Amino acid sequence: MPFGLAIPLALAALGGVLLGHHAPPGLVEALGLALLLAGTRRRLAVLLPVVAMTGVAIALLLARGAELPAGLTREDLAVEARVLSVAREARLTRLVVAVEACRPVADGRLPCDDLRRLRLSAFAAPAFRPGERWAFTVRLRPPTGFANPHAFDYRGWLWREGIQATGYVRGEPAPRRLEAAGPSLRRRALAHLDARALDPRASRWLAALSLGAGERLQQADWELLNASGTTHLMVISGLHVGLVAAFVLLMARGVARLATPGRWRLAVWPWWLAGGAAVGYAWVAGLEPPALRAMVMALVGLWVASGRHAPGTWQAWWLALGLVVLLDPRSAWRPGLWLSFAAVALLILIWQGRPRPRGVRGWLWVLIRTQLLLAPLMAAAVLLAFARLAPAAPLVNLVAVPLVSSLLVPLGLLGWLLAWLPPLSHLCWWLFGHLVEGLVWLLELAVAWLPLWLPGPSLVTPLALALVVVTLLWALPGLARSLRLVASLVLALVPLTPSSESSLPGQLRVRVHDVGQGQLVELRTAGYRALYDAGPRFASGFTPLASLWPPGQRFDAVIVSHDDLDHAGGVPLLAAEHQVARFIAPPGEMVGVPVAPCRAGDAWERDGVRFRFLWPPPETGELSSNDRSCVLEVTAGDHRLLITGDVGRAVERTLLLETRTPVTVLVAGHHGSRTSSGPQLVQSLSPRHAIFSAGRDNPFGHPDDAVVRRFRRTGSCLWSTAHDGAVTLWLGEAVYDDVVSERPVAGRRSGVGGDCLALESPE
């Protein structure tokens, strides 16, 4: 391939990503026409980029079309699949499976033949093992996730992993094993490792570092790596594959030198052998996206290093990028891709054209300068991808990178090479384990001194840009040292800039979070922060609240409407990991922590915003748990918010004796159930916005069709967290009551008006 095609190939592949992602009307026809026109030119420089763009775009379109049809949601499907991975959490087993056959159990349903990869949960499941084939009945739903500002994008993660549906394995009929796991070098290696008498941590880290088995690391391991900025060392990367290729190349060239002393430099087979070793190691590591990316980069790097009709450095960079995107179009959504290629680009920028260092001191300076220049760029990339910053990373990586690359990885791989000599293999892994303990001690010390920092959402992008500029200031040649110092000091002031999300006195920010079939409303003024409800806790033990904020948040009040798990499920987590000044709940409700009672008439004011309970009365003994719910009214300027919990229609009619003034925002009662939001309440309050906090595809049918029509007849703009994700409004003085939804629907504007379609009844 002519080297001049490297850049057009990469740009065409990235263009295919954009086209396949946005899928404009007529895309397939346009791509077909482009292929025909390119074919008539009979020029590789025209045909190859068009083919690359078409291939990537079509692959993404097919991937989108292969997701579970909405009509099969919660239907019983008979699936035959091969188990790819197994993770066990107490009684819960999580599986990723490759589908080989799928059919609906009931007649007359849509086909599910296009499904290829599923993520399943199984309770009290049999002993699944990777590689086995099983037949089971499952209930699925299209890949989705909670949509909240600045929170983990589970839906995006499912897309990157190629998972086309999620669901659970039904207990009846019981799963059947169809075939035992076939031979697998990786599984045999992991079984061999399990049989060795190694320290548990050493065994976990050895599996991750040498075989790419990151699933074996515990949550505590990942937390330490994230906090110290060394997560990149635990992924099968170009470092690992490059070390294997370099070792094989050196050994092979040594053999060639002994066999043909006069012509060893001309021997081609050592380079091919090194390339084969890189491919083989990536295959043994599972050929997951990081290993695939590392393999491609290592192969292109070997080509450049060989000097045999090789491309230039930047041409090779573009070629590797284009090949990775062609082989794995979804990699464009993987932060690791851009981390890897940004790091390599910076290394090229720093060292291209510079003389080779001499002596130990020269190489030591190369290592230190490289790590210090890479640190801010890598920090910026991690900040944009994960909204976290590890202040200890620059200093820690000065030690961790050479330790891992020069000792840990070589010792781990040497132990595998000497597996047929158990004493020598055990010695290598014994040394590996002691070095791991030393590295862990260093990381824990660094994190205790400089803990992980989670900057505010409004600060993430400016801080990341400042880090990129700092990197360029010190990497680009020819800049005056005084300019670099002054500019770096100015950019160091970025973390001190005030948050753009701060409210002014008299203003209230209301955010109804997307927590599935439950409720969690965040209320913030200039200096006050409260929660109404804490979201659900699922049967697996997962609490959606855990995905919203890092530990250590401060809340002035947490109002728990009543003790149902869909409203109070997150209370234990709030009490354990956050600072809550006081919990408030109805009299007689047990939410697991000491509470102050909410009673009708209780009121307080913060920053010019007035909070008042309208319900329950002092005596609640004869009321059901739902009808004891705390009903909260918040007034900010001319705007009024009402949250009614799960109270029924009888209580709603009683509330109308207290208030009949129209409200700006009503968080609909009981997730939109027909037992709440009665005609009298809806007609009397005529809310401008009504928000349903409900789960996507929930089994209760919330919000109820009759309730939806009732609100529409009053002219309310309707929002549902199931479809819109988190819903955010600003109320009070000098603000408009526009609505921002985290999952906006194409063609719809926020706020009240002709285009306020939001949620409609299907009838």
Summary of the structure (lengths in Angstrom):
residues: 763
radius of gyration: 29.6
end to end distance: 58.8
largest distance: 102.3
contacts: 2494
relative contact order: 0.06
helix: 48%
strand: 16%
